[in-house]
Amino acid sequence: MVYSLGNTKVCNLVQSLQKVTEDRFDEVRHMRTEFIERPDEIGSLDLDLFLEMEDTDQILVVDVRPETGYNASHIEGAVSLPYDSIKDR
């Protein structure tokens, strides 16, 4: 099946989103390697368990994105602690 994008602005948006995704993936992988000795042992947390833990204050979400990303959108109750401020400590 062949798809076409409405115009060049839509195409540029899709390409920009792909670039951001690629850039952030490398950043997350780098942080995981830098801060955790055994990155292969990181487990996953499904959404239902996360929401249950969040409702009962059993979890603290730390948003390590730059402050501009946090200000644009974040999980309610998350604490902003930008990665750059962590690595400088």
TIROMI-283062 format. One line per 10 residues: their letters; for each residue x, z, y negated of N, C-alpha, C, O. Coordinates in Angstrom, 1 decimal. Atoms other than C-alpha are relative to their C-alpha. Layout:
# TIROMI-283062
A = X/Z/Y/X/Z/Y/X/Z/Y/X/Z/Y  ...
***
This chain:
# TIROMI-283062
MVYSLGNTKV = 0.8/0.0/1.2/0.0/0.0/0.0/0.9/0.0/-1.2/1.9/0.7/-1.3  -0.7/0.1/1.2/1.3/-0.9/-3.4/-0.7/0.7/-1.2/-1.9/0.5/-1.4  0.6/-0.7/1.2/0.7/1.3/-6.5/0.6/-0.5/-1.3/1.8/-0.9/-1.2  -0.6/0.3/1.3/1.2/0.4/-10.1/-0.3/1.1/-1.0/-1.4/1.7/-1.0  0.2/-1.0/1.0/1.6/2.8/-13.0/-0.6/-0.7/-1.2/-0.4/-1.9/-1.5  0.8/0.6/1.2/-0.6/2.3/-16.1/0.8/-0.7/-1.0/0.5/-1.7/-1.5  -0.9/0.6/1.0/2.2/1.6/-18.5/1.4/0.7/0.0/1.6/1.6/0.9  -1.4/-0.5/0.0/5.8/2.4/-19.3/0.1/1.5/-0.3/1.0/2.2/0.2  0.0/-1.4/0.3/5.0/5.8/-20.7/-0.3/0.9/1.2/0.4/1.9/1.4  0.3/-0.7/-1.2/3.5/6.9/-17.4/1.3/-0.1/0.9/1.7/0.9/1.6
CNLVQSLQKV = -1.2/0.2/-0.8/6.6/5.5/-15.6/1.1/0.9/-0.5/1.8/1.5/0.3  -1.0/-0.8/0.5/8.9/7.3/-17.9/-0.3/1.5/0.3/0.7/2.3/0.5  0.4/-1.4/-0.3/7.0/10.6/-17.4/0.3/0.3/1.5/0.9/1.3/1.8  -0.3/-0.2/-1.4/7.3/10.2/-13.6/1.5/0.1/0.3/1.9/1.0/1.0  -1.5/0.0/-0.2/11.0/9.5/-13.8/0.6/1.3/-0.6/1.5/1.9/0.0  -0.5/-1.3/0.6/11.5/12.5/-16.1/-0.3/1.2/0.9/0.5/2.1/1.1  0.4/-1.1/-0.9/9.6/14.8/-13.7/0.9/0.0/1.2/1.3/1.1/1.7  -0.9/0.0/-1.2/11.8/13.6/-10.8/1.3/0.5/-0.4/1.9/1.2/0.4  -1.3/-0.5/0.4/14.9/14.3/-12.8/0.1/1.5/-0.2/1.0/2.1/0.3  0.1/-1.5/0.1/13.8/17.8/-13.7/0.0/0.7/1.3/0.7/1.7/1.5
TEDRFDEVRH = 0.1/-0.6/-1.3/13.0/18.5/-10.1/1.4/0.0/0.7/1.8/1.0/1.3  -1.3/0.1/-0.6/16.4/17.3/-8.9/0.9/1.0/-0.7/1.7/1.6/0.0  -0.9/-0.9/0.7/18.2/19.3/-11.6/-0.3/1.4/0.4/0.7/2.2/0.6  0.4/-1.4/-0.3/16.3/22.5/-10.8/0.3/0.3/1.4/0.7/1.5/1.7  -0.3/-0.3/-1.4/16.8/22.2/-7.1/1.5/0.4/0.2/1.8/1.3/0.9  -1.4/-0.4/-0.1/20.6/22.2/-7.5/0.2/1.4/-0.7/1.0/2.1/-0.1  -0.2/-1.3/0.7/20.3/25.2/-9.9/-0.4/1.1/0.9/0.2/2.1/1.0  0.5/-1.1/-0.9/18.2/27.2/-7.4/1.0/0.2/1.1/1.3/1.3/1.5  -1.0/0.0/-1.1/20.6/26.3/-4.6/1.3/0.8/-0.4/1.8/1.6/0.3  -1.3/-0.6/0.5/23.6/27.4/-6.7/-0.3/1.5/-0.2/0.6/2.3/0.2
MRTEFIERPD = 0.3/-1.4/0.1/21.9/30.7/-7.6/-0.1/0.8/1.3/0.4/1.9/1.5  0.2/-0.6/-1.3/21.0/31.4/-4.1/1.4/0.3/0.7/1.6/1.3/1.3  -1.4/-0.1/-0.6/24.6/30.8/-2.9/0.8/1.1/-0.8/1.5/1.8/-0.1  -0.8/-0.9/0.8/26.1/32.8/-5.8/-0.4/1.5/0.2/0.4/2.4/0.2  0.5/-1.4/0.0/23.9/35.9/-5.5/-0.3/0.6/1.3/-0.5/1.8/1.5  0.3/-0.5/-1.4/23.3/36.2/-1.8/1.0/-0.4/0.9/1.4/-1.6/1.0  -1.1/0.3/-0.9/26.0/36.4/0.7/-0.4/-0.9/1.2/0.4/-1.8/1.6  0.4/0.8/-1.1/24.0/34.8/3.5/-1.3/-0.7/-0.4/-2.4/-0.3/0.0  1.2/0.7/0.5/21.6/32.3/1.9/-0.9/-0.6/1.2/-2.0/-0.8/0.9  0.8/0.5/-1.1/20.5/31.0/5.4/-1.0/1.1/0.5/-2.0/0.7/1.2
EIGSLDLDLF = 0.9/-1.1/-0.4/18.8/34.4/5.9/-1.2/0.2/-0.9/-2.0/1.2/-0.7  1.1/-0.2/0.9/16.4/34.0/3.0/-1.3/-0.4/0.7/-1.4/-1.5/1.3  1.3/0.3/-0.6/12.8/34.2/4.3/-0.9/-0.6/-1.0/-0.6/-0.7/-2.2  1.0/0.5/0.9/9.7/32.7/2.9/-1.1/1.0/-0.1/-1.3/1.9/0.7  1.1/-0.8/0.2/6.7/34.4/1.5/-1.2/-0.9/-0.3/-1.3/-1.6/-1.2  1.2/0.9/0.2/3.3/32.7/1.9/-0.8/0.6/-1.1/-0.8/1.7/-1.5  0.8/-0.3/1.1/0.8/32.7/-0.9/-0.9/1.2/0.2/-1.0/2.0/-0.7  1.0/-1.2/-0.3/-1.7/35.1/0.7/0.7/1.3/-0.1/0.2/2.3/-0.7  -0.7/-1.2/0.0/0.9/37.7/1.3/0.5/0.4/-1.4/0.5/1.5/-1.9  -0.5/-0.2/1.4/2.4/37.3/-2.2/-1.2/0.6/-0.9/-1.0/1.5/-1.6
LEMEDTDQIL = 1.2/-0.5/0.8/-1.1/37.7/-3.8/-0.4/1.4/0.4/-0.7/2.2/-0.5  0.3/-1.4/-0.4/-1.8/40.8/-1.7/1.0/1.0/-0.5/0.6/2.0/-1.0  -1.0/-0.9/0.5/1.5/42.3/-2.6/-0.1/0.2/-1.6/0.2/1.3/-2.1  0.1/0.0/1.5/1.0/41.4/-6.3/-1.2/0.9/-0.4/-1.1/1.7/-1.4  1.2/-0.8/0.3/-2.5/43.0/-6.3/0.3/1.5/0.1/-0.3/2.3/-0.6  -0.2/-1.4/-0.3/-1.1/46.3/-5.0/1.4/0.5/-0.6/1.9/1.5/-0.2  -1.3/-0.3/0.7/2.1/46.3/-7.2/1.1/0.3/1.0/1.9/1.2/0.7  -1.0/-0.1/-1.0/4.3/46.0/-4.2/1.2/-1.0/-0.2/2.1/-1.1/0.5  -1.0/1.0/0.2/6.3/43.2/-5.7/0.3/-0.1/-1.5/-0.6/0.1/-2.3  -0.4/0.2/1.4/8.2/42.5/-8.9/0.5/-1.4/-0.1/1.5/-1.8/0.6
VVDVRPETGY = -0.4/1.4/0.1/8.5/38.8/-9.9/1.0/0.0/-1.2/0.6/0.3/-2.3  -1.0/0.2/1.1/11.7/38.1/-11.9/0.1/-1.5/-0.2/0.6/-2.2/0.7  -0.1/1.4/0.4/11.6/34.8/-13.7/1.4/-0.3/-0.6/1.7/0.2/-1.7  -1.4/0.2/0.5/15.2/33.6/-14.1/0.2/-1.3/-0.7/1.3/-1.7/-1.0  -0.1/1.2/0.8/14.4/30.4/-15.9/0.3/0.3/-1.5/0.2/1.5/-1.9  -0.2/-0.3/1.4/15.4/30.0/-19.5/-1.2/0.5/-0.7/-2.3/0.2/-0.2  1.1/-0.6/0.7/13.2/31.8/-22.0/-1.1/-1.0/-0.4/-2.3/-0.7/-0.4  0.9/1.0/0.4/11.6/28.6/-23.1/-1.0/-0.4/1.2/-2.2/-0.6/0.9  0.8/0.3/-1.2/10.3/27.9/-19.5/-1.0/1.2/0.2/-2.1/1.0/0.5  0.8/-1.2/-0.2/9.0/31.5/-19.2/-1.1/0.0/-1.1/-2.3/0.3/-0.8
NASHIEGAVS = 1.0/0.0/1.1/7.2/31.2/-22.6/-1.0/-1.1/0.2/-2.2/-0.9/-0.2  0.9/1.1/-0.2/5.7/27.9/-21.6/-1.1/0.4/1.1/-2.3/0.0/0.9  1.0/-0.4/-1.1/4.1/29.3/-18.4/0.8/0.9/1.0/2.0/0.7/1.3  -0.6/-0.9/-1.0/4.8/32.1/-15.9/-1.1/0.7/0.7/-2.3/0.8/0.3  0.9/-0.8/-0.8/3.2/34.2/-13.3/-0.3/1.3/-0.7/0.6/2.0/-1.3  0.4/-1.2/0.7/1.2/37.0/-14.8/0.7/1.3/0.5/0.8/1.5/1.7  -0.7/-1.2/-0.4/3.2/40.2/-14.8/1.5/-0.2/0.3/2.2/0.8/0.5  -1.4/0.3/-0.3/6.5/38.5/-14.2/0.9/0.5/-1.2/0.5/0.5/-2.3  -1.0/-0.5/1.0/9.6/39.8/-16.0/1.0/-1.2/-0.2/1.5/-1.8/0.7  -0.9/1.1/0.3/11.8/37.3/-17.8/1.4/0.6/-0.1/1.7/1.5/-0.8
LPYDSIKDR = -1.4/-0.3/-0.1/15.5/37.7/-17.0/0.8/-1.3/0.2/1.1/-1.6/1.4  -0.7/1.3/-0.1/17.2/34.4/-17.7/1.3/0.0/0.8/2.1/1.0/0.6  -1.2/0.1/-0.9/19.9/33.4/-15.2/1.3/0.1/-0.8/2.2/0.9/-0.4  -1.3/-0.1/0.8/22.5/33.0/-18.0/0.3/1.4/-0.4/1.4/1.8/-0.5  -0.3/-1.4/0.4/22.0/36.6/-19.1/0.4/0.8/1.2/1.1/1.8/1.0  -0.4/-0.8/-1.2/22.5/37.8/-15.5/1.5/-0.3/0.3/2.2/0.6/0.5  -1.3/0.3/-0.3/25.7/35.9/-14.9/1.0/0.5/-1.0/2.2/0.6/-0.7  -0.8/-0.5/1.0/27.1/37.2/-18.2/0.3/1.5/0.1/1.1/2.0/-0.6  -0.1/-1.4/-0.1/26.7/40.8/-17.1/1.1/0.4/0.9/1.4/1.6/1.2
***
